[in-house]
Amino acid sequence: CVQARVLFRALLNKTSNFSEKLCEKTRP
């Protein structure tokens, strides 16, 4: 889950935790 993390990090730089949680949920 690297691309998603980068995208979310760029879009939601403030909500880092949210990005990690969402990445875990959408993890393949």
C-alpha positions in Angstrom: 0.0 0.0 0.0 2.5 2.6 -1.1 0.8 4.5 -3.9 -2.3 5.0 -1.7 -0.2 6.1 1.2 1.6 8.7 -1.0 -1.6 10.0 -2.5 -3.3 10.2 0.9 -0.3 11.8 2.4 -0.3 14.5 -0.3 -4.0 15.0 0.0 -4.3 14.5 3.8 -0.9 15.5 5.1 -2.5 16.5 8.4 -4.5 13.3 8.9 -1.6 10.9 8.9 -3.4 8.4 11.2 -6.4 8.4 8.9 -4.2 7.5 5.9 -2.6 4.6 7.8 -6.0 3.3 8.9 -7.5 3.6 5.5 -4.5 2.0 3.9 -4.8 -1.0 6.3 -8.5 -1.3 5.5 -7.9 -1.2 1.7 -4.9 -3.4 2.0 -5.0 -6.3 -0.5 
